[in-house]
Amino acid sequence: MKALTVLGASTAVLLTIAGTFFGGKWLIKEVATQDDISTCSADKFQIESRSARTESRRIILTAVVRNNNAVACGVQVSVAATDKAGKQIAIEQIWAAGVSNISAGGTHSFPVYLSPEVSKQAEGGDYDIRPVYARIWKQQ
């Protein structure tokens, strides 16, 4: 059995017909139409709160993100840490809810664990968390 990821509903229909015609050996795993993609935007996610605590030699950041999109979707955030002088010392991008969608209008709390090395440099500094990319995760 072959699995495909397909973008575009018309392409999915053609592949389904072709798969049926050629013995039904195709499995369409995911279909994301352009309309779905355009309804989910990183600009419509908002960081509602953030906090930091130190545990052992690590700084653990916790943030809450709200999905203000009309549909459930996931968000990738950029986390930047700075030292006391304001110099950026680390930046990382993570998916706030992993490969799950956040419901429309819903919130999701997530932790960010800074390494001991970055935590030491970031002591007395600041951090910033921003939504940078959004997508709809298709459930299987």
BANU-740110 format. One record per atom (N, C-alpha, C): residue in three letters; x, y, z; residue number from 0. Coordinates in nm, 2 decimals. Layout:
ALA, X, Y, Z, NUM
...
REM end
This chain:
MET, 0.08, -0.12, 0.00, 0
MET, 0.00, 0.00, 0.00, 0
MET, 0.09, 0.12, 0.00, 0
LYS, 0.06, 0.22, -0.09, 1
LYS, 0.14, 0.34, -0.10, 1
LYS, 0.06, 0.46, -0.03, 1
ALA, 0.13, 0.54, 0.05, 2
ALA, 0.07, 0.65, 0.11, 2
ALA, 0.13, 0.78, 0.05, 2
LEU, 0.04, 0.88, 0.03, 3
LEU, 0.07, 1.01, -0.03, 3
LEU, 0.03, 1.12, 0.06, 3
THR, 0.10, 1.23, 0.06, 4
THR, 0.05, 1.35, 0.11, 4
THR, 0.01, 1.44, 0.00, 4
VAL, -0.11, 1.49, -0.01, 5
VAL, -0.16, 1.56, -0.13, 5
VAL, -0.20, 1.70, -0.09, 5
LEU, -0.16, 1.80, -0.17, 6
LEU, -0.21, 1.93, -0.15, 6
LEU, -0.31, 1.96, -0.27, 6
GLY, -0.43, 2.00, -0.24, 7
GLY, -0.52, 2.04, -0.35, 7
GLY, -0.63, 1.93, -0.36, 7
ALA, -0.75, 1.97, -0.34, 8
ALA, -0.86, 1.88, -0.34, 8
ALA, -0.88, 1.81, -0.48, 8
SER, -0.86, 1.89, -0.59, 9
SER, -0.88, 1.83, -0.72, 9
SER, -0.78, 1.72, -0.75, 9
THR, -0.66, 1.74, -0.70, 10
THR, -0.55, 1.64, -0.72, 10
THR, -0.59, 1.51, -0.64, 10
ALA, -0.65, 1.53, -0.52, 11
ALA, -0.69, 1.42, -0.44, 11
ALA, -0.80, 1.34, -0.51, 11
VAL, -0.89, 1.41, -0.57, 12
VAL, -1.00, 1.34, -0.64, 12
VAL, -0.94, 1.26, -0.76, 12
LEU, -0.85, 1.32, -0.84, 13
LEU, -0.79, 1.25, -0.95, 13
LEU, -0.71, 1.13, -0.90, 13
LEU, -0.64, 1.14, -0.79, 14
LEU, -0.56, 1.02, -0.74, 14
LEU, -0.65, 0.91, -0.69, 14
THR, -0.76, 0.95, -0.63, 15
THR, -0.86, 0.85, -0.58, 15
THR, -0.92, 0.77, -0.70, 15
ILE, -0.96, 0.85, -0.80, 16
ILE, -1.01, 0.78, -0.92, 16
ILE, -0.90, 0.69, -0.99, 16
ALA, -0.78, 0.74, -1.00, 17
ALA, -0.67, 0.66, -1.06, 17
ALA, -0.64, 0.54, -0.97, 17
GLY, -0.64, 0.56, -0.84, 18
GLY, -0.62, 0.44, -0.75, 18
GLY, -0.72, 0.34, -0.76, 18
THR, -0.85, 0.38, -0.77, 19
THR, -0.96, 0.28, -0.79, 19
THR, -0.94, 0.21, -0.92, 19
PHE, -0.91, 0.28, -1.03, 20
PHE, -0.89, 0.23, -1.16, 20
PHE, -0.78, 0.13, -1.17, 20
PHE, -0.67, 0.16, -1.10, 21
PHE, -0.55, 0.07, -1.10, 21
PHE, -0.55, -0.03, -0.99, 21
GLY, -0.66, -0.07, -0.94, 22
GLY, -0.66, -0.18, -0.84, 22
GLY, -0.67, -0.13, -0.69, 22
GLY, -0.69, 0.00, -0.67, 23
GLY, -0.72, 0.04, -0.53, 23
GLY, -0.60, 0.03, -0.44, 23
LYS, -0.48, 0.05, -0.49, 24
LYS, -0.36, 0.03, -0.40, 24
LYS, -0.31, 0.16, -0.35, 24
TRP, -0.38, 0.27, -0.36, 25
TRP, -0.34, 0.40, -0.31, 25
TRP, -0.41, 0.44, -0.19, 25
LEU, -0.35, 0.49, -0.09, 26
LEU, -0.41, 0.54, 0.03, 26
LEU, -0.38, 0.69, 0.04, 26
ILE, -0.48, 0.77, 0.04, 27
ILE, -0.46, 0.92, 0.05, 27
ILE, -0.46, 0.95, 0.20, 27
LYS, -0.34, 0.99, 0.25, 28
LYS, -0.32, 1.01, 0.39, 28
LYS, -0.36, 1.15, 0.44, 28
GLU, -0.34, 1.25, 0.36, 29
GLU, -0.37, 1.38, 0.41, 29
GLU, -0.41, 1.47, 0.29, 29
VAL, -0.52, 1.55, 0.31, 30
VAL, -0.56, 1.64, 0.21, 30
VAL, -0.58, 1.78, 0.28, 30
ALA, -0.50, 1.88, 0.23, 31
ALA, -0.51, 2.01, 0.29, 31
ALA, -0.54, 2.10, 0.17, 31
THR, -0.66, 2.17, 0.17, 32
THR, -0.69, 2.25, 0.06, 32
THR, -0.63, 2.39, 0.08, 32
GLN, -0.62, 2.47, -0.02, 33
GLN, -0.57, 2.61, -0.01, 33
GLN, -0.65, 2.69, 0.09, 33
ASP, -0.79, 2.67, 0.09, 34
ASP, -0.88, 2.74, 0.18, 34
ASP, -0.84, 2.71, 0.32, 34
ASP, -0.81, 2.59, 0.36, 35
ASP, -0.77, 2.55, 0.49, 35
ASP, -0.64, 2.63, 0.53, 35
ILE, -0.55, 2.63, 0.44, 36
ILE, -0.42, 2.69, 0.47, 36
ILE, -0.43, 2.84, 0.49, 36
SER, -0.51, 2.90, 0.41, 37
SER, -0.53, 3.05, 0.43, 37
SER, -0.61, 3.09, 0.55, 37
THR, -0.69, 3.00, 0.61, 38
THR, -0.77, 3.04, 0.73, 38
THR, -0.69, 3.02, 0.85, 38
CYS, -0.57, 2.97, 0.85, 39
CYS, -0.49, 2.95, 0.97, 39
CYS, -0.36, 3.04, 0.95, 39
SER, -0.35, 3.14, 1.04, 40
SER, -0.24, 3.23, 1.03, 40
SER, -0.17, 3.25, 1.16, 40
ALA, -0.04, 3.26, 1.16, 41
ALA, 0.04, 3.28, 1.28, 41
ALA, 0.01, 3.41, 1.34, 41
ASP, -0.03, 3.51, 1.26, 42
ASP, -0.06, 3.64, 1.31, 42
ASP, -0.19, 3.64, 1.40, 42
LYS, -0.27, 3.54, 1.39, 43
LYS, -0.39, 3.53, 1.47, 43
LYS, -0.37, 3.45, 1.60, 43
PHE, -0.25, 3.41, 1.63, 44
PHE, -0.21, 3.35, 1.76, 44
PHE, -0.16, 3.46, 1.85, 44
GLN, -0.19, 3.45, 1.98, 45
GLN, -0.15, 3.55, 2.07, 45
GLN, -0.09, 3.49, 2.19, 45
ILE, 0.03, 3.54, 2.24, 46
ILE, 0.09, 3.49, 2.36, 46
ILE, 0.02, 3.56, 2.47, 46
GLU, -0.06, 3.49, 2.55, 47
GLU, -0.14, 3.55, 2.66, 47
GLU, -0.06, 3.57, 2.79, 47
SER, 0.03, 3.48, 2.82, 48
SER, 0.11, 3.50, 2.94, 48
SER, 0.24, 3.42, 2.93, 48
ARG, 0.33, 3.46, 3.01, 49
ARG, 0.46, 3.39, 3.01, 49
ARG, 0.52, 3.41, 3.15, 49
SER, 0.60, 3.31, 3.19, 50
SER, 0.66, 3.31, 3.32, 50
SER, 0.79, 3.23, 3.31, 50
ALA, 0.88, 3.25, 3.41, 51
ALA, 1.00, 3.18, 3.41, 51
ALA, 1.03, 3.14, 3.55, 51
ARG, 1.09, 3.02, 3.57, 52
ARG, 1.13, 2.97, 3.70, 52
ARG, 1.26, 2.90, 3.68, 52
THR, 1.34, 2.89, 3.79, 53
THR, 1.47, 2.82, 3.78, 53
THR, 1.45, 2.69, 3.86, 53
GLU, 1.49, 2.58, 3.80, 54
GLU, 1.48, 2.45, 3.86, 54
GLU, 1.62, 2.38, 3.84, 54
SER, 1.69, 2.36, 3.95, 55
SER, 1.83, 2.31, 3.95, 55
SER, 1.91, 2.42, 3.88, 55
ARG, 1.97, 2.38, 3.77, 56
ARG, 2.05, 2.48, 3.69, 56
ARG, 1.99, 2.53, 3.56, 56
ARG, 1.86, 2.50, 3.55, 57
ARG, 1.79, 2.53, 3.43, 57
ARG, 1.68, 2.63, 3.45, 57
ILE, 1.66, 2.72, 3.35, 58
ILE, 1.54, 2.81, 3.34, 58
ILE, 1.44, 2.74, 3.26, 58
ILE, 1.32, 2.73, 3.32, 59
ILE, 1.20, 2.68, 3.25, 59
ILE, 1.10, 2.79, 3.22, 59
LEU, 1.08, 2.81, 3.10, 60
LEU, 0.98, 2.92, 3.06, 60
LEU, 0.85, 2.85, 3.04, 60
THR, 0.74, 2.91, 3.08, 61
THR, 0.60, 2.86, 3.05, 61
THR, 0.52, 2.97, 2.99, 61
ALA, 0.46, 2.93, 2.88, 62
ALA, 0.38, 3.03, 2.80, 62
ALA, 0.24, 2.98, 2.78, 62
VAL, 0.14, 3.07, 2.76, 63
VAL, 0.01, 3.03, 2.72, 63
VAL, -0.02, 3.10, 2.59, 63
VAL, -0.06, 3.02, 2.48, 64
VAL, -0.09, 3.08, 2.35, 64
VAL, -0.24, 3.06, 2.33, 64
ARG, -0.30, 3.17, 2.27, 65
ARG, -0.44, 3.16, 2.23, 65
ARG, -0.45, 3.16, 2.08, 65
ASN, -0.54, 3.07, 2.03, 66
ASN, -0.57, 3.06, 1.88, 66
ASN, -0.69, 3.15, 1.85, 66
ASN, -0.67, 3.26, 1.79, 67
ASN, -0.78, 3.35, 1.74, 67
ASN, -0.82, 3.32, 1.60, 67
ASN, -0.77, 3.21, 1.54, 68
ASN, -0.82, 3.17, 1.41, 68
ASN, -0.96, 3.12, 1.41, 68
ALA, -1.03, 3.11, 1.30, 69
ALA, -1.16, 3.06, 1.30, 69
ALA, -1.16, 2.90, 1.29, 69
VAL, -1.05, 2.84, 1.28, 70
VAL, -1.03, 2.70, 1.27, 70
VAL, -0.93, 2.65, 1.37, 70
ALA, -0.93, 2.52, 1.41, 71
ALA, -0.83, 2.46, 1.49, 71
ALA, -0.70, 2.45, 1.41, 71
CYS, -0.59, 2.49, 1.46, 72
CYS, -0.46, 2.47, 1.39, 72
CYS, -0.35, 2.48, 1.49, 72
GLY, -0.23, 2.44, 1.44, 73
GLY, -0.11, 2.44, 1.53, 73
GLY, -0.03, 2.56, 1.50, 73
VAL, 0.06, 2.60, 1.60, 74
VAL, 0.15, 2.71, 1.58, 74
VAL, 0.29, 2.68, 1.62, 74
GLN, 0.38, 2.73, 1.54, 75
GLN, 0.52, 2.72, 1.58, 75
GLN, 0.56, 2.86, 1.63, 75
VAL, 0.64, 2.85, 1.75, 76
VAL, 0.68, 2.98, 1.81, 76
VAL, 0.83, 2.99, 1.81, 76
SER, 0.88, 3.11, 1.81, 77
SER, 1.02, 3.14, 1.82, 77
SER, 1.05, 3.18, 1.96, 77
VAL, 1.14, 3.12, 2.03, 78
VAL, 1.18, 3.16, 2.16, 78
VAL, 1.32, 3.21, 2.16, 78
ALA, 1.34, 3.34, 2.20, 79
ALA, 1.47, 3.40, 2.20, 79
ALA, 1.51, 3.44, 2.34, 79
ALA, 1.63, 3.41, 2.38, 80
ALA, 1.68, 3.44, 2.52, 80
ALA, 1.79, 3.54, 2.50, 80
THR, 1.79, 3.64, 2.59, 81
THR, 1.90, 3.74, 2.59, 81
THR, 1.97, 3.75, 2.73, 81
ASP, 2.09, 3.80, 2.73, 82
ASP, 2.16, 3.81, 2.85, 82
ASP, 2.13, 3.94, 2.92, 82
LYS, 2.20, 3.97, 3.03, 83
LYS, 2.17, 4.10, 3.11, 83
LYS, 2.20, 4.22, 3.02, 83
ALA, 2.29, 4.22, 2.93, 84
ALA, 2.33, 4.33, 2.84, 84
ALA, 2.23, 4.34, 2.72, 84
GLY, 2.14, 4.25, 2.71, 85
GLY, 2.04, 4.25, 2.60, 85
GLY, 2.09, 4.18, 2.47, 85
LYS, 2.20, 4.11, 2.48, 86
LYS, 2.26, 4.04, 2.36, 86
LYS, 2.18, 3.91, 2.35, 86
GLN, 2.14, 3.88, 2.23, 87
GLN, 2.07, 3.75, 2.21, 87
GLN, 2.17, 3.64, 2.22, 87
ILE, 2.13, 3.54, 2.30, 88
ILE, 2.23, 3.43, 2.33, 88
ILE, 2.17, 3.29, 2.27, 88
ALA, 2.04, 3.28, 2.25, 89
ALA, 1.99, 3.16, 2.20, 89
ALA, 1.85, 3.19, 2.13, 89
ILE, 1.82, 3.11, 2.03, 90
ILE, 1.69, 3.12, 1.96, 90
ILE, 1.65, 2.98, 1.92, 90
GLU, 1.53, 2.95, 1.94, 91
GLU, 1.48, 2.81, 1.90, 91
GLU, 1.34, 2.82, 1.86, 91
GLN, 1.30, 2.74, 1.76, 92
GLN, 1.16, 2.74, 1.71, 92
GLN, 1.11, 2.60, 1.75, 92
ILE, 0.99, 2.61, 1.81, 93
ILE, 0.92, 2.48, 1.86, 93
ILE, 0.77, 2.49, 1.82, 93
TRP, 0.71, 2.37, 1.81, 94
TRP, 0.56, 2.37, 1.79, 94
TRP, 0.50, 2.36, 1.93, 94
ALA, 0.42, 2.46, 1.96, 95
ALA, 0.37, 2.48, 2.10, 95
ALA, 0.29, 2.36, 2.14, 95
ALA, 0.21, 2.30, 2.05, 96
ALA, 0.13, 2.18, 2.09, 96
ALA, 0.18, 2.05, 2.02, 96
GLY, 0.30, 2.05, 1.98, 97
GLY, 0.35, 1.94, 1.91, 97
GLY, 0.28, 1.93, 1.78, 97
VAL, 0.23, 1.81, 1.74, 98
VAL, 0.16, 1.79, 1.61, 98
VAL, 0.01, 1.78, 1.63, 98
SER, -0.04, 1.86, 1.73, 99
SER, -0.18, 1.87, 1.76, 99
SER, -0.23, 2.01, 1.73, 99
ASN, -0.35, 2.03, 1.69, 100
ASN, -0.41, 2.16, 1.67, 100
ASN, -0.46, 2.21, 1.80, 100
ILE, -0.47, 2.34, 1.81, 101
ILE, -0.53, 2.42, 1.92, 101
ILE, -0.66, 2.46, 1.87, 101
SER, -0.77, 2.43, 1.95, 102
SER, -0.90, 2.46, 1.90, 102
SER, -0.92, 2.61, 1.88, 102
ALA, -1.01, 2.64, 1.78, 103
ALA, -1.04, 2.78, 1.75, 103
ALA, -1.09, 2.85, 1.88, 103
GLY, -1.03, 2.96, 1.92, 104
GLY, -1.06, 3.04, 2.04, 104
GLY, -1.00, 2.98, 2.17, 104
GLY, -0.93, 2.86, 2.15, 105
GLY, -0.88, 2.79, 2.27, 105
GLY, -0.74, 2.84, 2.30, 105
THR, -0.69, 2.79, 2.42, 106
THR, -0.56, 2.82, 2.46, 106
THR, -0.48, 2.69, 2.49, 106
HIS, -0.35, 2.71, 2.49, 107
HIS, -0.26, 2.59, 2.52, 107
HIS, -0.14, 2.64, 2.59, 107
SER, -0.11, 2.58, 2.71, 108
SER, 0.01, 2.61, 2.79, 108
SER, 0.12, 2.51, 2.75, 108
PHE, 0.24, 2.57, 2.74, 109
PHE, 0.36, 2.48, 2.70, 109
PHE, 0.48, 2.53, 2.77, 109
PRO, 0.57, 2.43, 2.80, 110
PRO, 0.70, 2.47, 2.86, 110
PRO, 0.81, 2.48, 2.76, 110
VAL, 0.91, 2.56, 2.79, 111
VAL, 1.03, 2.56, 2.71, 111
VAL, 1.15, 2.55, 2.81, 111
TYR, 1.23, 2.44, 2.79, 112
TYR, 1.34, 2.41, 2.88, 112
TYR, 1.47, 2.47, 2.82, 112
LEU, 1.53, 2.57, 2.88, 113
LEU, 1.66, 2.62, 2.84, 113
LEU, 1.77, 2.52, 2.89, 113
SER, 1.87, 2.50, 2.81, 114
SER, 1.98, 2.42, 2.85, 114
SER, 2.05, 2.48, 2.97, 114
PRO, 2.13, 2.41, 3.05, 115
PRO, 2.20, 2.47, 3.17, 115
PRO, 2.30, 2.58, 3.12, 115
GLU, 2.36, 2.56, 3.00, 116
GLU, 2.46, 2.66, 2.95, 116
GLU, 2.38, 2.79, 2.92, 116
VAL, 2.27, 2.78, 2.85, 117
VAL, 2.20, 2.90, 2.81, 117
VAL, 2.14, 2.96, 2.93, 117
SER, 2.09, 2.88, 3.02, 118
SER, 2.03, 2.93, 3.15, 118
SER, 2.13, 3.01, 3.23, 118
LYS, 2.25, 2.97, 3.23, 119
LYS, 2.36, 3.04, 3.30, 119
LYS, 2.38, 3.18, 3.24, 119
GLN, 2.39, 3.18, 3.11, 120
GLN, 2.41, 3.31, 3.03, 120
GLN, 2.29, 3.40, 3.04, 120
ALA, 2.17, 3.34, 3.05, 121
ALA, 2.04, 3.42, 3.05, 121
ALA, 2.01, 3.47, 3.18, 121
GLU, 2.08, 3.43, 3.29, 122
GLU, 2.05, 3.47, 3.42, 122
GLU, 2.05, 3.63, 3.43, 122
GLY, 1.94, 3.68, 3.47, 123
GLY, 1.92, 3.83, 3.48, 123
GLY, 1.88, 3.89, 3.35, 123
GLY, 1.87, 3.81, 3.24, 124
GLY, 1.83, 3.86, 3.11, 124
GLY, 1.68, 3.85, 3.09, 124
ASP, 1.64, 3.84, 2.96, 125
ASP, 1.50, 3.83, 2.93, 125
ASP, 1.48, 3.73, 2.82, 125
TYR, 1.36, 3.71, 2.78, 126
TYR, 1.32, 3.62, 2.67, 126
TYR, 1.20, 3.67, 2.60, 126
ASP, 1.18, 3.63, 2.48, 127
ASP, 1.07, 3.67, 2.40, 127
ASP, 1.01, 3.54, 2.33, 127
ILE, 0.88, 3.53, 2.32, 128
ILE, 0.82, 3.42, 2.26, 128
ILE, 0.72, 3.48, 2.16, 128
ARG, 0.73, 3.44, 2.03, 129
ARG, 0.65, 3.49, 1.92, 129
ARG, 0.60, 3.38, 1.83, 129
PRO, 0.47, 3.39, 1.79, 130
PRO, 0.42, 3.30, 1.69, 130
PRO, 0.49, 3.33, 1.55, 130
VAL, 0.54, 3.23, 1.48, 131
VAL, 0.60, 3.25, 1.36, 131
VAL, 0.54, 3.18, 1.24, 131
TYR, 0.48, 3.07, 1.26, 132
TYR, 0.42, 2.98, 1.16, 132
TYR, 0.30, 2.91, 1.21, 132
ALA, 0.20, 2.89, 1.12, 133
ALA, 0.08, 2.81, 1.16, 133
ALA, 0.05, 2.71, 1.05, 133
ARG, -0.01, 2.60, 1.09, 134
ARG, -0.05, 2.50, 0.99, 134
ARG, -0.17, 2.42, 1.06, 134
ILE, -0.24, 2.36, 0.97, 135
ILE, -0.35, 2.27, 1.02, 135
ILE, -0.29, 2.12, 1.02, 135
TRP, -0.29, 2.06, 1.13, 136
TRP, -0.25, 1.92, 1.14, 136
TRP, -0.37, 1.83, 1.11, 136
LYS, -0.37, 1.75, 1.01, 137
LYS, -0.48, 1.66, 0.97, 137
LYS, -0.47, 1.54, 1.06, 137
GLN, -0.58, 1.51, 1.13, 138
GLN, -0.58, 1.39, 1.22, 138
GLN, -0.61, 1.27, 1.14, 138
GLN, -0.55, 1.16, 1.17, 139
GLN, -0.56, 1.03, 1.10, 139
GLN, -0.64, 0.93, 1.18, 139
REM end
